[in-house]
Amino acid sequence: MASLPTASERRLEPSLGIARGRVLTRDPLRVALVAVFLCMSAFYLWRTNSAVPLSLDGTARNQYNQLAEAFLHLHLWIAHLPASVLGPEPLNPARRPEFLNFDYGEDALYHGGIYITWGPTPVLVLLVPLQFLGFEPSASVVMAFFTIVGLGFALAALRVSLKLFAGTPLWMSTLAAITLACASVTPYILSVSGVYHEAIAGGYCFTMAGIWLAIGALVQRRVSSVRLVLMSLCFGLAAGARPTLGLTALLLIPVYASLRASQSRRRLLITLVVPVGICFLLLGAYNAARFGSPLEIGTKYQLNGGTFQAHWGSLAYVPVGVWSYLVTPPRLNAIFPFVSMVVPPASYPLALPAHYSPAPEQTAGLIPMTPIAIFIVALPWMWRRRPRLLGPLGPLLSVMAGVGMGIMLFLSYEFFGTTERYEVDYMTLLLFGAVLLWLALASNGRHRRSIRLGGGLLAVWSCVCGMALAYQGLQVHPDIWRKLVDVGSPVSSAIATVAGHPILAEVYTPNVRSQTPESYGNIGTDVTGIALSARNQADLTIVSPNSSEITVVAKMSPGPGLTSGTPLEARLRGPGLTSVGYRVPSGGGTARLTVHLTKGVNRFVLGVASGVEDWEASALPPPQPESQAAMLLLASNLHLANG
């Protein structure tokens, strides 16, 4: 039995507690990293909840919940359909039953079983235990959990790495932490809640956990076998979430090379190779049990693949993919958040290859959006000329950079389009190394002050761009969106002043009929044609450099939902219930609606006369468009004109 403390020891306990508190306050770096973690965790929670409300009661059920339920019932399919229901050619889009497109369009069909194609390890680690306990989390809960935990591991890895750069100023360490939290593309994936983003978030979390353990092993030089096993397991779990992250297993090589002199080589090999090897074998068995091949994850049998199934993987895709993922510049906008992505063909200078998607998802290039990452190019020079600056981390960072570039090249080769969310797989690998290289180069040398300042500016721009992408799609929450746009009003008015004229910055409605091609010369909206019913309207945001009058011009005609002979009036209403109307003739005509603008952001509502209520009562349109048959008013060639 442990002895009880003596009277003198009891008297010392309060002073010991005070001393511990003083030690914590004397470690400003720890305080700064904790503050960054707490602030960004709160933001991650808020953004995921904005996309889909956080819940544990199954109200927002998705494919990962279905897979967890399947695992608990000891089978791999989420549904099994008899041949009589599927028909003779269920993989033929023209002949399959219609319900397959609606209920299982994103899933794979193989021998009557419906399978999900996303990696299973996030389900095994989080959702299976939660469902066993009676909880069924929404995708937002899963994404928030993995991104927050992954951020914690990223900051912990940074904390360990900073031991090698003892003279780093606090502001640089803090900015490095903020950069890892904001510029990793992780905030962007939180703006859309879905199973594909759950898998990416899981892969990010497992990768950062493995990197933290690897950096700890290299800095400490000698670690327990348990930590090495966990590190290897983390890289295996990352591959189980995102197959592209299987390349992260190569990070075990520099760890082995660094520790082999201080530990038994045989034991070291076993602890590093066996866990990740078991994960790979289990993943292969999982795929073989579902699709008859250890290397098939189901994309070949995906129901929404259509005619593109034969077009996976081509060297002709690589130049477009590399351009999209590295070079595609962002587009500047007149209202918050001022930076947005474009579809890469808007900037790609060459012709697209055959079978390449002419309208891939919006993607932003790493160099213009995250310029702090350019420090990674100094890695070969530093490793060769100044290896002491990085110490034992040089080999690891080199492999991380190689793995990151390898993942990007594979994504460019395999897919006939690009998408921003895939950048999470390689961005953090490159970003982490770039941040450490910035800190190392700024630690000594004649140009360290210039490197500190220049790198700091690049890091700030990287954070601004990374966070700007996180606000995409927030228009579905009009109160929040309007407040954010209002906060940015001074910047908006400055942009309009430079432009020299008012800018139609945004037209928000669920029924967009036409848009101009994306152009870097246009800092306003692309929307030129809309349709309005009695139940919805269009919110117009105009930015003005000063107080003036402007005319909103559009060609208007009655829609198919208008009863013949019924009068139709379009009405544009602004603050203070001021409004101007246009009686739409039966054959259509050009409306010229002149309104008064104040300096900064101005909001107007365009609707049919019977569908527009008071300005205070009006709300943004519903997120789902109505049928064209319900449209009362069709408007095209929407633009601003003086006078």
Secondary structure as the mmCIF struct_conf table of DSSP 4:
data_model
#
loop_
_struct_conf.conf_type_id
_struct_conf.id
_struct_conf.beg_label_comp_id
_struct_conf.beg_label_asym_id
_struct_conf.beg_label_seq_id
_struct_conf.end_label_comp_id
_struct_conf.end_label_asym_id
_struct_conf.end_label_seq_id
HELX_LH_PP_P HELX_LH_PP_P1 ALA A 2 THR A 6
HELX_RH_AL_P HELX_RH_AL_P1 ALA A 7 THR A 25
TURN_TY1_P TURN_TY1_P1 ARG A 26 ARG A 26
HELX_RH_AL_P HELX_RH_AL_P2 PRO A 28 ALA A 51
BEND BEND1 VAL A 52 VAL A 52
BEND BEND2 LEU A 56 LEU A 56
STRN STRN1 ASP A 57 ASP A 57
BEND BEND3 GLY A 58 GLY A 58
TURN_TY1_P TURN_TY1_P2 THR A 59 ALA A 60
HELX_RH_AL_P HELX_RH_AL_P3 GLN A 63 LEU A 72
TURN_TY1_P TURN_TY1_P3 HIS A 73 LEU A 74
BEND BEND4 LEU A 76 LEU A 76
BEND BEND5 ILE A 78 ILE A 78
STRN STRN2 ALA A 79 HIS A 80
HELX_RH_AL_P HELX_RH_AL_P4 ALA A 83 LEU A 86
BEND BEND6 PRO A 88 PRO A 88
TURN_TY1_P TURN_TY1_P4 PRO A 90 LEU A 91
TURN_TY1_P TURN_TY1_P5 PRO A 93 ARG A 95
BEND BEND7 ARG A 96 ARG A 96
HELX_RH_AL_P HELX_RH_AL_P5 GLU A 98 TYR A 104
TURN_TY1_P TURN_TY1_P6 GLY A 105 GLU A 106
BEND BEND8 ASP A 107 ASP A 107
STRN STRN3 ALA A 108 TYR A 110
TURN_TY1_P TURN_TY1_P7 HIS A 111 GLY A 112
STRN STRN4 GLY A 113 TYR A 115
BEND BEND9 TRP A 118 TRP A 118
BEND BEND10 PRO A 120 PRO A 120
HELX_RH_AL_P HELX_RH_AL_P6 THR A 121 PRO A 122
HELX_RH_PI_P HELX_RH_PI_P1 VAL A 123 LEU A 127
HELX_RH_AL_P HELX_RH_AL_P7 VAL A 128 PHE A 132
TURN_TY1_P TURN_TY1_P8 LEU A 133 GLY A 134
STRN STRN5 GLU A 136 GLU A 136
HELX_RH_AL_P HELX_RH_AL_P8 ALA A 139 SER A 161
HELX_RH_3T_P HELX_RH_3T_P1 LEU A 162 LEU A 164
TURN_TY1_P TURN_TY1_P9 ALA A 166 GLY A 167
HELX_RH_AL_P HELX_RH_AL_P9 LEU A 170 CYS A 182
BEND BEND11 ALA A 183 VAL A 185
HELX_RH_AL_P HELX_RH_AL_P10 THR A 186 ILE A 189
TURN_TY1_P TURN_TY1_P10 LEU A 190 SER A 191
BEND BEND12 VAL A 192 VAL A 192
BEND BEND13 GLY A 194 GLY A 194
HELX_RH_AL_P HELX_RH_AL_P11 VAL A 195 GLN A 220
BEND BEND14 ARG A 221 ARG A 221
HELX_RH_AL_P HELX_RH_AL_P12 SER A 225 ALA A 241
HELX_RH_3T_P HELX_RH_3T_P2 PRO A 243 LEU A 251
HELX_RH_AL_P HELX_RH_AL_P13 LEU A 252 LEU A 259
TURN_TY1_P TURN_TY1_P11 ARG A 260 SER A 262
BEND BEND15 GLN A 263 GLN A 263
HELX_RH_AL_P HELX_RH_AL_P14 ARG A 265 PHE A 291
BEND BEND16 GLY A 292 SER A 293
TURN_TY1_P TURN_TY1_P12 PRO A 294 LEU A 295
BEND BEND17 GLY A 298 GLY A 298
HELX_RH_3T_P HELX_RH_3T_P3 THR A 299 TYR A 301
STRN STRN6 GLN A 302 GLN A 302
TURN_TY1_P TURN_TY1_P13 LEU A 303 ASN A 304
HELX_RH_3T_P HELX_RH_3T_P4 GLY A 306 HIS A 311
TURN_TY1_P TURN_TY1_P14 LEU A 315 ALA A 316
HELX_RH_AL_P HELX_RH_AL_P15 TYR A 317 VAL A 322
HELX_RH_PI_P HELX_RH_PI_P2 TRP A 323 VAL A 327
STRN STRN7 ARG A 331 LEU A 332
BEND BEND18 ALA A 334 ILE A 335
TURN_TY1_P TURN_TY1_P15 PHE A 336 PRO A 337
STRN STRN8 VAL A 339 SER A 340
STRN STRN9 VAL A 342 VAL A 342
HELX_RH_3T_P HELX_RH_3T_P5 PRO A 344 ALA A 346
TURN_TY1_P TURN_TY1_P16 SER A 347 SER A 347
BEND BEND19 LEU A 350 LEU A 350
HELX_LH_PP_P HELX_LH_PP_P2 ALA A 351 PRO A 353
TURN_TY1_P TURN_TY1_P17 ALA A 354 HIS A 355
BEND BEND20 PRO A 358 ALA A 359
HELX_LH_PP_P HELX_LH_PP_P3 PRO A 360 GLN A 362
STRN STRN10 THR A 363 THR A 363
HELX_RH_AL_P HELX_RH_AL_P16 LEU A 366 MET A 369
HELX_RH_3T_P HELX_RH_3T_P6 PRO A 371 ALA A 378
HELX_RH_AL_P HELX_RH_AL_P17 LEU A 379 ARG A 385
HELX_RH_AL_P HELX_RH_AL_P18 PRO A 387 LEU A 390
TURN_TY1_P TURN_TY1_P18 GLY A 391 PRO A 392
HELX_RH_AL_P HELX_RH_AL_P19 LEU A 393 GLU A 414
BEND BEND21 PHE A 416 GLY A 417
HELX_RH_3T_P HELX_RH_3T_P7 GLU A 420 GLU A 423
HELX_RH_AL_P HELX_RH_AL_P20 VAL A 424 LEU A 441
TURN_TY1_P TURN_TY1_P19 ALA A 442 SER A 443
BEND BEND22 ASN A 444 GLY A 445
TURN_TY1_P TURN_TY1_P20 ARG A 446 HIS A 447
HELX_RH_AL_P HELX_RH_AL_P21 ARG A 448 ALA A 470
TURN_TY1_P TURN_TY1_P21 TYR A 471 GLY A 473
HELX_RH_3T_P HELX_RH_3T_P8 LEU A 474 VAL A 476
BEND BEND23 HIS A 477 HIS A 477
HELX_RH_AL_P HELX_RH_AL_P22 PRO A 478 VAL A 487
TURN_TY1_P TURN_TY1_P22 GLY A 488 GLY A 488
HELX_RH_AL_P HELX_RH_AL_P23 SER A 489 ALA A 499
TURN_TY1_P TURN_TY1_P23 GLY A 500 GLY A 500
BEND BEND24 HIS A 501 HIS A 501
STRN STRN11 ILE A 503 TYR A 508
BEND BEND25 PRO A 510 PRO A 510
STRN STRN12 VAL A 512 GLN A 515
HELX_LH_PP_P HELX_LH_PP_P4 THR A 516 GLU A 518
TURN_TY1_P TURN_TY1_P24 TYR A 520 GLY A 521
BEND BEND26 GLY A 524 GLY A 524
STRN STRN13 VAL A 527 LEU A 532
BEND BEND27 ALA A 534 ARG A 535
STRN STRN14 ALA A 538 SER A 544
BEND BEND28 PRO A 545 SER A 547
STRN STRN15 SER A 548 PRO A 558
TURN_TY1_P TURN_TY1_P25 PRO A 560 GLY A 561
BEND BEND29 LEU A 562 LEU A 562
HELX_LH_PP_P HELX_LH_PP_P5 THR A 563 THR A 563
TURN_TY1_P TURN_TY1_P26 SER A 564 GLY A 565
STRN STRN16 GLU A 569 ARG A 573
HELX_RH_3T_P HELX_RH_3T_P9 PRO A 575 LEU A 577
STRN STRN17 SER A 579 ARG A 583
TURN_TY1_P TURN_TY1_P27 SER A 586 GLY A 587
STRN STRN18 GLY A 589 LEU A 597
BEND BEND30 LYS A 599 LYS A 599
STRN STRN19 GLY A 600 VAL A 608
TURN_TY1_P TURN_TY1_P28 ALA A 609 GLY A 611
TURN_TY1_P TURN_TY1_P29 TRP A 615 ALA A 617
HELX_LH_PP_P HELX_LH_PP_P6 LEU A 620 PRO A 622
BEND BEND31 PRO A 623 GLN A 624
HELX_LH_PP_P HELX_LH_PP_P7 PRO A 625 SER A 627
HELX_RH_3T_P HELX_RH_3T_P10 GLN A 628 ALA A 630
STRN STRN20 LEU A 633 ALA A 641
#
